[in-house]
Amino acid sequence: MYTHEITTLLDLHGQVIDQEGGYWVKMEAWQVPKSEAVPHGIRYSLTLHDPAGIRILGYDNAHAPKNPTKYANRTLPYDHRHRSPSDLGIRYEYKNAYQLLIDFFVDVDKALNLARE
């Protein structure tokens, strides 16, 4: 049985949220079997897009962080974030679904403030 916080994240699946100025957030989250790579049993992708549709920020666990020298020969949870369109991803320390949403939207606010300057 999932906790309320994970149910909340799952309920957001498919939502697109307008962020004004043509920016938008896309929320995807679905249940998967628990594994070493996905210990919480939730696959997710939370992304912020610019008016042209380019992802400018993202939190996801679709793959391991792509820094092979830093994590060589270690299996880590796949949770990571992309801080720009060209960022290959840095590890994100998943605590729970509520904290994931808080961290993501704090970074959304930061990214939007930078983009609007």
PDB file as gemmi writes it, atoms N, CA and C in Angstrom:
CRYST1    1.000    1.000    1.000  90.00  90.00  90.00 P 1                      
ATOM      1  N   MET A   1       0.839  -1.182   0.000  1.00  0.00           N  
ATOM      2  CA  MET A   1       0.000   0.000   0.000  1.00  0.00           C  
ATOM      3  C   MET A   1       0.883   1.244   0.000  1.00  0.00           C  
ATOM      4  N   TYR A   2       0.555   2.208  -0.838  1.00  0.00           N  
ATOM      5  CA  TYR A   2       1.341   3.427  -0.919  1.00  0.00           C  
ATOM      6  C   TYR A   2       0.910   4.433   0.132  1.00  0.00           C  
ATOM      7  N   THR A   3       1.850   5.247   0.537  1.00  0.00           N  
ATOM      8  CA  THR A   3       1.546   6.325   1.463  1.00  0.00           C  
ATOM      9  C   THR A   3       0.793   7.423   0.717  1.00  0.00           C  
ATOM     10  N   HIS A   4       0.201   8.316   1.462  1.00  0.00           N  
ATOM     11  CA  HIS A   4      -0.560   9.423   0.883  1.00  0.00           C  
ATOM     12  C   HIS A   4       0.315  10.257  -0.056  1.00  0.00           C  
ATOM     13  N   GLU A   5       1.572  10.477   0.333  1.00  0.00           N  
ATOM     14  CA  GLU A   5       2.453  11.305  -0.487  1.00  0.00           C  
ATOM     15  C   GLU A   5       2.707  10.686  -1.855  1.00  0.00           C  
ATOM     16  N   ILE A   6       2.896   9.382  -1.922  1.00  0.00           N  
ATOM     17  CA  ILE A   6       3.131   8.729  -3.211  1.00  0.00           C  
ATOM     18  C   ILE A   6       1.855   8.732  -4.041  1.00  0.00           C  
ATOM     19  N   THR A   7       0.713   8.544  -3.393  1.00  0.00           N  
ATOM     20  CA  THR A   7      -0.569   8.623  -4.100  1.00  0.00           C  
ATOM     21  C   THR A   7      -0.745  10.008  -4.715  1.00  0.00           C  
ATOM     22  N   THR A   8      -0.367  11.043  -3.976  1.00  0.00           N  
ATOM     23  CA  THR A   8      -0.443  12.410  -4.507  1.00  0.00           C  
ATOM     24  C   THR A   8       0.405  12.553  -5.753  1.00  0.00           C  
ATOM     25  N   LEU A   9       1.632  12.052  -5.720  1.00  0.00           N  
ATOM     26  CA  LEU A   9       2.511  12.118  -6.890  1.00  0.00           C  
ATOM     27  C   LEU A   9       1.908  11.349  -8.061  1.00  0.00           C  
ATOM     28  N   LEU A  10       1.400  10.149  -7.807  1.00  0.00           N  
ATOM     29  CA  LEU A  10       0.775   9.347  -8.872  1.00  0.00           C  
ATOM     30  C   LEU A  10      -0.447  10.052  -9.459  1.00  0.00           C  
ATOM     31  N   ASP A  11      -1.198  10.744  -8.616  1.00  0.00           N  
ATOM     32  CA  ASP A  11      -2.392  11.466  -9.085  1.00  0.00           C  
ATOM     33  C   ASP A  11      -2.039  12.632 -10.011  1.00  0.00           C  
ATOM     34  N   LEU A  12      -0.811  13.120  -9.945  1.00  0.00           N  
ATOM     35  CA  LEU A  12      -0.378  14.230 -10.804  1.00  0.00           C  
ATOM     36  C   LEU A  12       0.013  13.769 -12.207  1.00  0.00           C  
ATOM     37  N   HIS A  13       0.093  12.460 -12.421  1.00  0.00           N  
ATOM     38  CA  HIS A  13       0.497  11.931 -13.728  1.00  0.00           C  
ATOM     39  C   HIS A  13      -0.353  12.527 -14.848  1.00  0.00           C  
ATOM     40  N   GLY A  14       0.336  13.037 -15.866  1.00  0.00           N  
ATOM     41  CA  GLY A  14      -0.348  13.587 -17.028  1.00  0.00           C  
ATOM     42  C   GLY A  14      -0.716  15.051 -16.927  1.00  0.00           C  
ATOM     43  N   GLN A  15      -0.473  15.669 -15.784  1.00  0.00           N  
ATOM     44  CA  GLN A  15      -0.817  17.078 -15.609  1.00  0.00           C  
ATOM     45  C   GLN A  15       0.189  17.977 -16.324  1.00  0.00           C  
ATOM     46  N   VAL A  16      -0.308  18.994 -16.972  1.00  0.00           N  
ATOM     47  CA  VAL A  16       0.505  20.054 -17.559  1.00  0.00           C  
ATOM     48  C   VAL A  16       0.055  21.341 -16.884  1.00  0.00           C  
ATOM     49  N   ILE A  17       1.007  22.046 -16.283  1.00  0.00           N  
ATOM     50  CA  ILE A  17       0.685  23.211 -15.462  1.00  0.00           C  
ATOM     51  C   ILE A  17       1.331  24.450 -16.064  1.00  0.00           C  
ATOM     52  N   ASP A  18       0.507  25.420 -16.434  1.00  0.00           N  
ATOM     53  CA  ASP A  18       0.980  26.673 -17.005  1.00  0.00           C  
ATOM     54  C   ASP A  18       1.772  27.460 -15.965  1.00  0.00           C  
ATOM     55  N   GLN A  19       2.913  28.001 -16.387  1.00  0.00           N  
ATOM     56  CA  GLN A  19       3.753  28.795 -15.496  1.00  0.00           C  
ATOM     57  C   GLN A  19       3.872  30.251 -15.952  1.00  0.00           C  
ATOM     58  N   GLU A  20       2.991  30.699 -16.821  1.00  0.00           N  
ATOM     59  CA  GLU A  20       2.959  32.052 -17.374  1.00  0.00           C  
ATOM     60  C   GLU A  20       4.130  32.290 -18.330  1.00  0.00           C  
ATOM     61  N   GLY A  21       3.922  33.189 -19.246  1.00  0.00           N  
ATOM     62  CA  GLY A  21       4.950  33.548 -20.204  1.00  0.00           C  
ATOM     63  C   GLY A  21       5.284  32.439 -21.187  1.00  0.00           C  
ATOM     64  N   GLY A  22       4.395  31.460 -21.310  1.00  0.00           N  
ATOM     65  CA  GLY A  22       4.630  30.358 -22.230  1.00  0.00           C  
ATOM     66  C   GLY A  22       5.382  29.192 -21.629  1.00  0.00           C  
ATOM     67  N   TYR A  23       5.853  29.306 -20.394  1.00  0.00           N  
ATOM     68  CA  TYR A  23       6.545  28.209 -19.711  1.00  0.00           C  
ATOM     69  C   TYR A  23       5.508  27.251 -19.142  1.00  0.00           C  
ATOM     70  N   TRP A  24       5.867  25.977 -19.066  1.00  0.00           N  
ATOM     71  CA  TRP A  24       4.930  24.993 -18.533  1.00  0.00           C  
ATOM     72  C   TRP A  24       5.668  23.822 -17.899  1.00  0.00           C  
ATOM     73  N   VAL A  25       4.978  23.178 -16.977  1.00  0.00           N  
ATOM     74  CA  VAL A  25       5.492  22.022 -16.244  1.00  0.00           C  
ATOM     75  C   VAL A  25       4.697  20.798 -16.673  1.00  0.00           C  
ATOM     76  N   LYS A  26       5.392  19.696 -16.875  1.00  0.00           N  
ATOM     77  CA  LYS A  26       4.741  18.421 -17.188  1.00  0.00           C  
ATOM     78  C   LYS A  26       5.081  17.432 -16.079  1.00  0.00           C  
ATOM     79  N   MET A  27       4.057  16.754 -15.575  1.00  0.00           N  
ATOM     80  CA  MET A  27       4.215  15.801 -14.475  1.00  0.00           C  
ATOM     81  C   MET A  27       3.888  14.392 -14.967  1.00  0.00           C  
ATOM     82  N   GLU A  28       4.813  13.475 -14.769  1.00  0.00           N  
ATOM     83  CA  GLU A  28       4.569  12.071 -15.082  1.00  0.00           C  
ATOM     84  C   GLU A  28       5.040  11.242 -13.894  1.00  0.00           C  
ATOM     85  N   ALA A  29       4.241  10.269 -13.491  1.00  0.00           N  
ATOM     86  CA  ALA A  29       4.605   9.380 -12.391  1.00  0.00           C  
ATOM     87  C   ALA A  29       3.766   8.119 -12.487  1.00  0.00           C  
ATOM     88  N   TRP A  30       4.420   6.974 -12.383  1.00  0.00           N  
ATOM     89  CA  TRP A  30       3.690   5.721 -12.431  1.00  0.00           C  
ATOM     90  C   TRP A  30       4.394   4.679 -11.589  1.00  0.00           C  
ATOM     91  N   GLN A  31       3.618   3.711 -11.169  1.00  0.00           N  
ATOM     92  CA  GLN A  31       4.088   2.635 -10.303  1.00  0.00           C  
ATOM     93  C   GLN A  31       4.893   1.627 -11.099  1.00  0.00           C  
ATOM     94  N   VAL A  32       6.035   1.190 -10.531  1.00  0.00           N  
ATOM     95  CA  VAL A  32       6.860   0.130 -11.102  1.00  0.00           C  
ATOM     96  C   VAL A  32       7.305  -0.781  -9.959  1.00  0.00           C  
ATOM     97  N   PRO A  33       7.758  -1.977 -10.269  1.00  0.00           N  
ATOM     98  CA  PRO A  33       8.272  -2.827  -9.186  1.00  0.00           C  
ATOM     99  C   PRO A  33       9.482  -2.171  -8.505  1.00  0.00           C  
ATOM    100  N   LYS A  34       9.576  -2.308  -7.202  1.00  0.00           N  
ATOM    101  CA  LYS A  34      10.739  -1.792  -6.481  1.00  0.00           C  
ATOM    102  C   LYS A  34      11.984  -2.545  -6.935  1.00  0.00           C  
ATOM    103  N   SER A  35      13.092  -1.813  -7.027  1.00  0.00           N  
ATOM    104  CA  SER A  35      14.368  -2.399  -7.442  1.00  0.00           C  
ATOM    105  C   SER A  35      15.496  -1.593  -6.825  1.00  0.00           C  
ATOM    106  N   GLU A  36      16.713  -2.015  -7.062  1.00  0.00           N  
ATOM    107  CA  GLU A  36      17.866  -1.262  -6.571  1.00  0.00           C  
ATOM    108  C   GLU A  36      17.906   0.132  -7.209  1.00  0.00           C  
ATOM    109  N   ALA A  37      17.550   0.207  -8.474  1.00  0.00           N  
ATOM    110  CA  ALA A  37      17.561   1.481  -9.193  1.00  0.00           C  
ATOM    111  C   ALA A  37      16.367   2.364  -8.822  1.00  0.00           C  
ATOM    112  N   VAL A  38      15.232   1.748  -8.494  1.00  0.00           N  
ATOM    113  CA  VAL A  38      14.006   2.487  -8.155  1.00  0.00           C  
ATOM    114  C   VAL A  38      13.453   1.903  -6.839  1.00  0.00           C  
ATOM    115  N   PRO A  39      14.132   2.204  -5.721  1.00  0.00           N  
ATOM    116  CA  PRO A  39      13.757   1.568  -4.451  1.00  0.00           C  
ATOM    117  C   PRO A  39      12.395   1.969  -3.908  1.00  0.00           C  
ATOM    118  N   HIS A  40      11.849   3.103  -4.340  1.00  0.00           N  
ATOM    119  CA  HIS A  40      10.545   3.558  -3.855  1.00  0.00           C  
ATOM    120  C   HIS A  40       9.403   3.063  -4.726  1.00  0.00           C  
ATOM    121  N   GLY A  41       9.711   2.421  -5.865  1.00  0.00           N  
ATOM    122  CA  GLY A  41       8.674   1.840  -6.713  1.00  0.00           C  
ATOM    123  C   GLY A  41       7.891   2.823  -7.555  1.00  0.00           C  
ATOM    124  N   ILE A  42       8.422   4.025  -7.737  1.00  0.00           N  
ATOM    125  CA  ILE A  42       7.755   5.049  -8.544  1.00  0.00           C  
ATOM    126  C   ILE A  42       8.725   5.548  -9.610  1.00  0.00           C  
ATOM    127  N   ARG A  43       8.328   5.460 -10.850  1.00  0.00           N  
ATOM    128  CA  ARG A  43       9.083   6.053 -11.957  1.00  0.00           C  
ATOM    129  C   ARG A  43       8.459   7.428 -12.192  1.00  0.00           C  
ATOM    130  N   TYR A  44       9.289   8.456 -12.323  1.00  0.00           N  
ATOM    131  CA  TYR A  44       8.750   9.804 -12.469  1.00  0.00           C  
ATOM    132  C   TYR A  44       9.597  10.650 -13.412  1.00  0.00           C  
ATOM    133  N   SER A  45       8.956  11.668 -13.956  1.00  0.00           N  
ATOM    134  CA  SER A  45       9.609  12.689 -14.762  1.00  0.00           C  
ATOM    135  C   SER A  45       8.846  13.984 -14.531  1.00  0.00           C  
ATOM    136  N   LEU A  46       9.513  14.940 -13.905  1.00  0.00           N  
ATOM    137  CA  LEU A  46       8.936  16.256 -13.624  1.00  0.00           C  
ATOM    138  C   LEU A  46       9.781  17.252 -14.402  1.00  0.00           C  
ATOM    139  N   THR A  47       9.179  17.956 -15.349  1.00  0.00           N  
ATOM    140  CA  THR A  47       9.966  18.803 -16.237  1.00  0.00           C  
ATOM    141  C   THR A  47       9.365  20.196 -16.393  1.00  0.00           C  
ATOM    142  N   LEU A  48      10.255  21.164 -16.568  1.00  0.00           N  
ATOM    143  CA  LEU A  48       9.886  22.540 -16.879  1.00  0.00           C  
ATOM    144  C   LEU A  48      10.339  22.803 -18.304  1.00  0.00           C  
ATOM    145  N   HIS A  49       9.435  23.374 -19.123  1.00  0.00           N  
ATOM    146  CA  HIS A  49       9.717  23.633 -20.530  1.00  0.00           C  
ATOM    147  C   HIS A  49       9.576  25.115 -20.828  1.00  0.00           C  
ATOM    148  N   ASP A  50      10.406  25.597 -21.759  1.00  0.00           N  
ATOM    149  CA  ASP A  50      10.305  26.991 -22.181  1.00  0.00           C  
ATOM    150  C   ASP A  50       9.218  27.122 -23.248  1.00  0.00           C  
ATOM    151  N   PRO A  51       8.927  28.341 -23.706  1.00  0.00           N  
ATOM    152  CA  PRO A  51       7.847  28.521 -24.686  1.00  0.00           C  
ATOM    153  C   PRO A  51       8.045  27.731 -25.991  1.00  0.00           C  
ATOM    154  N   ALA A  52       9.288  27.387 -26.328  1.00  0.00           N  
ATOM    155  CA  ALA A  52       9.548  26.597 -27.534  1.00  0.00           C  
ATOM    156  C   ALA A  52       9.398  25.096 -27.277  1.00  0.00           C  
ATOM    157  N   GLY A  53       9.105  24.719 -26.032  1.00  0.00           N  
ATOM    158  CA  GLY A  53       8.928  23.310 -25.693  1.00  0.00           C  
ATOM    159  C   GLY A  53      10.200  22.608 -25.261  1.00  0.00           C  
ATOM    160  N   ILE A  54      11.300  23.324 -25.133  1.00  0.00           N  
ATOM    161  CA  ILE A  54      12.575  22.729 -24.719  1.00  0.00           C  
ATOM    162  C   ILE A  54      12.596  22.550 -23.213  1.00  0.00           C  
ATOM    163  N   ARG A  55      12.985  21.359 -22.768  1.00  0.00           N  
ATOM    164  CA  ARG A  55      13.104  21.111 -21.332  1.00  0.00           C  
ATOM    165  C   ARG A  55      14.277  21.926 -20.794  1.00  0.00           C  
ATOM    166  N   ILE A  56      14.000  22.782 -19.821  1.00  0.00           N  
ATOM    167  CA  ILE A  56      15.066  23.576 -19.227  1.00  0.00           C  
ATOM    168  C   ILE A  56      15.396  23.135 -17.805  1.00  0.00           C  
ATOM    169  N   LEU A  57      14.576  22.263 -17.238  1.00  0.00           N  
ATOM    170  CA  LEU A  57      14.800  21.717 -15.902  1.00  0.00           C  
ATOM    171  C   LEU A  57      14.063  20.400 -15.820  1.00  0.00           C  
ATOM    172  N   GLY A  58      14.656  19.422 -15.168  1.00  0.00           N  
ATOM    173  CA  GLY A  58      13.949  18.161 -15.017  1.00  0.00           C  
ATOM    174  C   GLY A  58      14.445  17.349 -13.839  1.00  0.00           C  
ATOM    175  N   TYR A  59      13.525  16.667 -13.209  1.00  0.00           N  
ATOM    176  CA  TYR A  59      13.824  15.670 -12.187  1.00  0.00           C  
ATOM    177  C   TYR A  59      13.254  14.363 -12.718  1.00  0.00           C  
ATOM    178  N   ASP A  60      14.069  13.302 -12.732  1.00  0.00           N  
ATOM    179  CA  ASP A  60      13.543  12.021 -13.204  1.00  0.00           C  
ATOM    180  C   ASP A  60      14.397  10.874 -12.691  1.00  0.00           C  
ATOM    181  N   ASN A  61      13.938   9.687 -12.987  1.00  0.00           N  
ATOM    182  CA  ASN A  61      14.703   8.487 -12.652  1.00  0.00           C  
ATOM    183  C   ASN A  61      14.599   7.472 -13.784  1.00  0.00           C  
ATOM    184  N   ALA A  62      14.692   7.971 -15.013  1.00  0.00           N  
ATOM    185  CA  ALA A  62      14.628   7.111 -16.195  1.00  0.00           C  
ATOM    186  C   ALA A  62      15.947   6.400 -16.459  1.00  0.00           C  
ATOM    187  N   HIS A  63      17.036   6.920 -15.909  1.00  0.00           N  
ATOM    188  CA  HIS A  63      18.365   6.343 -16.111  1.00  0.00           C  
ATOM    189  C   HIS A  63      19.254   6.792 -14.961  1.00  0.00           C  
ATOM    190  N   ALA A  64      20.403   6.164 -14.834  1.00  0.00           N  
ATOM    191  CA  ALA A  64      21.353   6.570 -13.808  1.00  0.00           C  
ATOM    192  C   ALA A  64      21.960   7.917 -14.184  1.00  0.00           C  
ATOM    193  N   PRO A  65      22.420   8.694 -13.198  1.00  0.00           N  
ATOM    194  CA  PRO A  65      23.129   9.924 -13.536  1.00  0.00           C  
ATOM    195  C   PRO A  65      24.283   9.604 -14.474  1.00  0.00           C  
ATOM    196  N   LYS A  66      24.486  10.443 -15.482  1.00  0.00           N  
ATOM    197  CA  LYS A  66      25.448  10.123 -16.532  1.00  0.00           C  
ATOM    198  C   LYS A  66      26.813  10.749 -16.292  1.00  0.00           C  
ATOM    199  N   ASN A  67      27.372  10.482 -15.140  1.00  0.00           N  
ATOM    200  CA  ASN A  67      28.733  10.906 -14.836  1.00  0.00           C  
ATOM    201  C   ASN A  67      29.520   9.649 -14.490  1.00  0.00           C  
ATOM    202  N   PRO A  68      29.973   8.906 -15.491  1.00  0.00           N  
ATOM    203  CA  PRO A  68      30.582   7.607 -15.242  1.00  0.00           C  
ATOM    204  C   PRO A  68      31.837   7.648 -14.389  1.00  0.00           C  
ATOM    205  N   THR A  69      32.599   8.730 -14.418  1.00  0.00           N  
ATOM    206  CA  THR A  69      33.818   8.763 -13.616  1.00  0.00           C  
ATOM    207  C   THR A  69      33.507   8.937 -12.138  1.00  0.00           C  
ATOM    208  N   LYS A  70      32.456   9.673 -11.818  1.00  0.00           N  
ATOM    209  CA  LYS A  70      32.118   9.916 -10.422  1.00  0.00           C  
ATOM    210  C   LYS A  70      31.521   8.678  -9.750  1.00  0.00           C  
ATOM    211  N   TYR A  71      30.760   7.887 -10.488  1.00  0.00           N  
ATOM    212  CA  TYR A  71      30.065   6.747  -9.896  1.00  0.00           C  
ATOM    213  C   TYR A  71      30.506   5.421 -10.506  1.00  0.00           C  
ATOM    214  N   ALA A  72      31.713   5.349 -11.008  1.00  0.00           N  
ATOM    215  CA  ALA A  72      32.198   4.152 -11.689  1.00  0.00           C  
ATOM    216  C   ALA A  72      32.037   2.907 -10.817  1.00  0.00           C  
ATOM    217  N   ASN A  73      31.536   1.848 -11.424  1.00  0.00           N  
ATOM    218  CA  ASN A  73      31.389   0.531 -10.798  1.00  0.00           C  
ATOM    219  C   ASN A  73      30.474   0.526  -9.578  1.00  0.00           C  
ATOM    220  N   ARG A  74      29.552   1.470  -9.495  1.00  0.00           N  
ATOM    221  CA  ARG A  74      28.589   1.507  -8.400  1.00  0.00           C  
ATOM    222  C   ARG A  74      27.183   1.576  -8.976  1.00  0.00           C  
ATOM    223  N   THR A  75      26.289   0.796  -8.409  1.00  0.00           N  
ATOM    224  CA  THR A  75      24.887   0.899  -8.783  1.00  0.00           C  
ATOM    225  C   THR A  75      24.216   1.832  -7.791  1.00  0.00           C  
ATOM    226  N   LEU A  76      23.638   2.902  -8.316  1.00  0.00           N  
ATOM    227  CA  LEU A  76      22.976   3.893  -7.478  1.00  0.00           C  
ATOM    228  C   LEU A  76      21.517   3.990  -7.872  1.00  0.00           C  
ATOM    229  N   PRO A  77      20.669   4.491  -6.975  1.00  0.00           N  
ATOM    230  CA  PRO A  77      19.310   4.795  -7.406  1.00  0.00           C  
ATOM    231  C   PRO A  77      19.360   5.752  -8.594  1.00  0.00           C  
ATOM    232  N   TYR A  78      18.397   5.653  -9.467  1.00  0.00           N  
ATOM    233  CA  TYR A  78      18.393   6.437 -10.698  1.00  0.00           C  
ATOM    234  C   TYR A  78      17.938   7.880 -10.507  1.00  0.00           C  
ATOM    235  N   ASP A  79      17.501   8.252  -9.324  1.00  0.00           N  
ATOM    236  CA  ASP A  79      16.986   9.598  -9.081  1.00  0.00           C  
ATOM    237  C   ASP A  79      18.060  10.643  -9.383  1.00  0.00           C  
ATOM    238  N   HIS A  80      17.704  11.600 -10.231  1.00  0.00           N  
ATOM    239  CA  HIS A  80      18.636  12.670 -10.577  1.00  0.00           C  
ATOM    240  C   HIS A  80      17.875  13.882 -11.097  1.00  0.00           C  
ATOM    241  N   ARG A  81      18.608  14.971 -11.319  1.00  0.00           N  
ATOM    242  CA  ARG A  81      17.992  16.177 -11.870  1.00  0.00           C  
ATOM    243  C   ARG A  81      18.878  16.754 -12.965  1.00  0.00           C  
ATOM    244  N   HIS A  82      18.223  17.426 -13.890  1.00  0.00           N  
ATOM    245  CA  HIS A  82      18.888  18.125 -14.985  1.00  0.00           C  
ATOM    246  C   HIS A  82      18.650  19.609 -14.753  1.00  0.00           C  
ATOM    247  N   ARG A  83      19.728  20.392 -14.634  1.00  0.00           N  
ATOM    248  CA  ARG A  83      19.611  21.808 -14.298  1.00  0.00           C  
ATOM    249  C   ARG A  83      19.569  22.730 -15.506  1.00  0.00           C  
ATOM    250  N   SER A  84      19.719  22.163 -16.696  1.00  0.00           N  
ATOM    251  CA  SER A  84      19.681  22.955 -17.930  1.00  0.00           C  
ATOM    252  C   SER A  84      19.426  21.992 -19.085  1.00  0.00           C  
ATOM    253  N   PRO A  85      19.168  22.509 -20.275  1.00  0.00           N  
ATOM    254  CA  PRO A  85      18.941  21.613 -21.414  1.00  0.00           C  
ATOM    255  C   PRO A  85      20.133  20.697 -21.723  1.00  0.00           C  
ATOM    256  N   SER A  86      21.347  21.150 -21.422  1.00  0.00           N  
ATOM    257  CA  SER A  86      22.537  20.351 -21.747  1.00  0.00           C  
ATOM    258  C   SER A  86      23.069  19.526 -20.569  1.00  0.00           C  
ATOM    259  N   ASP A  87      22.492  19.694 -19.390  1.00  0.00           N  
ATOM    260  CA  ASP A  87      22.942  18.972 -18.190  1.00  0.00           C  
ATOM    261  C   ASP A  87      22.592  17.489 -18.322  1.00  0.00           C  
ATOM    262  N   LEU A  88      23.600  16.611 -18.218  1.00  0.00           N  
ATOM    263  CA  LEU A  88      23.373  15.171 -18.323  1.00  0.00           C  
ATOM    264  C   LEU A  88      22.754  14.579 -17.067  1.00  0.00           C  
ATOM    265  N   GLY A  89      22.713  15.340 -16.006  1.00  0.00           N  
ATOM    266  CA  GLY A  89      22.071  14.883 -14.779  1.00  0.00           C  
ATOM    267  C   GLY A  89      23.042  14.731 -13.634  1.00  0.00           C  
ATOM    268  N   ILE A  90      22.608  15.190 -12.459  1.00  0.00           N  
ATOM    269  CA  ILE A  90      23.362  14.982 -11.228  1.00  0.00           C  
ATOM    270  C   ILE A  90      22.449  14.254 -10.252  1.00  0.00           C  
ATOM    271  N   ARG A  91      23.050  13.506  -9.383  1.00  0.00           N  
ATOM    272  CA  ARG A  91      22.293  12.692  -8.442  1.00  0.00           C  
ATOM    273  C   ARG A  91      21.348  13.551  -7.602  1.00  0.00           C  
ATOM    274  N   TYR A  92      20.151  13.029  -7.404  1.00  0.00           N  
ATOM    275  CA  TYR A  92      19.163  13.649  -6.521  1.00  0.00           C  
ATOM    276  C   TYR A  92      18.888  12.672  -5.393  1.00  0.00           C  
ATOM    277  N   GLU A  93      18.964  13.141  -4.174  1.00  0.00           N  
ATOM    278  CA  GLU A  93      18.730  12.298  -2.999  1.00  0.00           C  
ATOM    279  C   GLU A  93      17.237  12.253  -2.698  1.00  0.00           C  
ATOM    280  N   TYR A  94      16.545  11.240  -3.226  1.00  0.00           N  
ATOM    281  CA  TYR A  94      15.108  11.085  -3.019  1.00  0.00           C  
ATOM    282  C   TYR A  94      14.846  10.742  -1.559  1.00  0.00           C  
ATOM    283  N   LYS A  95      13.981  11.549  -0.904  1.00  0.00           N  
ATOM    284  CA  LYS A  95      13.593  11.276   0.482  1.00  0.00           C  
ATOM    285  C   LYS A  95      12.168  10.744   0.541  1.00  0.00           C  
ATOM    286  N   ASN A  96      11.260  11.465  -0.136  1.00  0.00           N  
ATOM    287  CA  ASN A  96       9.872  11.048  -0.234  1.00  0.00           C  
ATOM    288  C   ASN A  96       9.220  11.873  -1.341  1.00  0.00           C  
ATOM    289  N   ALA A  97       8.005  11.518  -1.696  1.00  0.00           N  
ATOM    290  CA  ALA A  97       7.341  12.164  -2.827  1.00  0.00           C  
ATOM    291  C   ALA A  97       7.035  13.634  -2.560  1.00  0.00           C  
ATOM    292  N   TYR A  98       6.647  13.979  -1.339  1.00  0.00           N  
ATOM    293  CA  TYR A  98       6.376  15.382  -1.032  1.00  0.00           C  
ATOM    294  C   TYR A  98       7.645  16.216  -1.182  1.00  0.00           C  
ATOM    295  N   GLN A  99       8.758  15.717  -0.643  1.00  0.00           N  
ATOM    296  CA  GLN A  99      10.005  16.472  -0.745  1.00  0.00           C  
ATOM    297  C   GLN A  99      10.443  16.604  -2.198  1.00  0.00           C  
ATOM    298  N   LEU A 100      10.213  15.574  -3.000  1.00  0.00           N  
ATOM    299  CA  LEU A 100      10.512  15.646  -4.437  1.00  0.00           C  
ATOM    300  C   LEU A 100       9.740  16.802  -5.067  1.00  0.00           C  
ATOM    301  N   LEU A 101       8.454  16.899  -4.789  1.00  0.00           N  
ATOM    302  CA  LEU A 101       7.637  17.963  -5.358  1.00  0.00           C  
ATOM    303  C   LEU A 101       8.090  19.344  -4.866  1.00  0.00           C  
ATOM    304  N   ILE A 102       8.399  19.452  -3.593  1.00  0.00           N  
ATOM    305  CA  ILE A 102       8.889  20.723  -3.044  1.00  0.00           C  
ATOM    306  C   ILE A 102      10.190  21.123  -3.723  1.00  0.00           C  
ATOM    307  N   ASP A 103      11.147  20.200  -3.780  1.00  0.00           N  
ATOM    308  CA  ASP A 103      12.448  20.500  -4.384  1.00  0.00           C  
ATOM    309  C   ASP A 103      12.294  20.895  -5.850  1.00  0.00           C  
ATOM    310  N   PHE A 104      11.449  20.177  -6.571  1.00  0.00           N  
ATOM    311  CA  PHE A 104      11.238  20.478  -7.981  1.00  0.00           C  
ATOM    312  C   PHE A 104      10.662  21.884  -8.150  1.00  0.00           C  
ATOM    313  N   PHE A 105       9.613  22.206  -7.425  1.00  0.00           N  
ATOM    314  CA  PHE A 105       8.977  23.510  -7.620  1.00  0.00           C  
ATOM    315  C   PHE A 105       9.826  24.667  -7.094  1.00  0.00           C  
ATOM    316  N   VAL A 106      10.676  24.446  -6.104  1.00  0.00           N  
ATOM    317  CA  VAL A 106      11.643  25.477  -5.698  1.00  0.00           C  
ATOM    318  C   VAL A 106      12.597  25.747  -6.864  1.00  0.00           C  
ATOM    319  N   ASP A 107      13.083  24.689  -7.520  1.00  0.00           N  
ATOM    320  CA  ASP A 107      13.966  24.859  -8.672  1.00  0.00           C  
ATOM    321  C   ASP A 107      13.231  25.466  -9.873  1.00  0.00           C  
ATOM    322  N   VAL A 108      11.950  25.138 -10.039  1.00  0.00           N  
ATOM    323  CA  VAL A 108      11.146  25.766 -11.102  1.00  0.00           C  
ATOM    324  C   VAL A 108      11.115  27.276 -10.876  1.00  0.00           C  
ATOM    325  N   ASP A 109      10.824  27.698  -9.649  1.00  0.00           N  
ATOM    326  CA  ASP A 109      10.783  29.132  -9.350  1.00  0.00           C  
ATOM    327  C   ASP A 109      12.128  29.795  -9.641  1.00  0.00           C  
ATOM    328  N   LYS A 110      13.216  29.151  -9.248  1.00  0.00           N  
ATOM    329  CA  LYS A 110      14.558  29.699  -9.503  1.00  0.00           C  
ATOM    330  C   LYS A 110      14.815  29.819 -11.007  1.00  0.00           C  
ATOM    331  N   ALA A 111      14.491  28.768 -11.752  1.00  0.00           N  
ATOM    332  CA  ALA A 111      14.730  28.758 -13.200  1.00  0.00           C  
ATOM    333  C   ALA A 111      13.887  29.826 -13.892  1.00  0.00           C  
ATOM    334  N   LEU A 112      12.642  29.977 -13.484  1.00  0.00           N  
ATOM    335  CA  LEU A 112      11.789  30.995 -14.091  1.00  0.00           C  
ATOM    336  C   LEU A 112      12.270  32.403 -13.775  1.00  0.00           C  
ATOM    337  N   ASN A 113      12.728  32.619 -12.560  1.00  0.00           N  
ATOM    338  CA  ASN A 113      13.277  33.932 -12.191  1.00  0.00           C  
ATOM    339  C   ASN A 113      14.502  34.256 -13.044  1.00  0.00           C  
ATOM    340  N   LEU A 114      15.371  33.285 -13.251  1.00  0.00           N  
ATOM    341  CA  LEU A 114      16.554  33.499 -14.105  1.00  0.00           C  
ATOM    342  C   LEU A 114      16.152  33.757 -15.552  1.00  0.00           C  
ATOM    343  N   ALA A 115      15.189  33.001 -16.040  1.00  0.00           N  
ATOM    344  CA  ALA A 115      14.775  33.131 -17.434  1.00  0.00           C  
ATOM    345  C   ALA A 115      14.117  34.480 -17.695  1.00  0.00           C  
ATOM    346  N   ARG A 116      13.496  35.048 -16.709  1.00  0.00           N  
ATOM    347  CA  ARG A 116      12.765  36.303 -16.885  1.00  0.00           C  
ATOM    348  C   ARG A 116      13.632  37.535 -16.643  1.00  0.00           C  
ATOM    349  N   GLU A 117      14.866  37.339 -16.177  1.00  0.00           N  
ATOM    350  CA  GLU A 117      15.759  38.483 -15.922  1.00  0.00           C  
ATOM    351  C   GLU A 117      16.288  39.061 -17.201  1.00  0.00           C  
TER     352      GLU A 117                                                      
END                                                                             
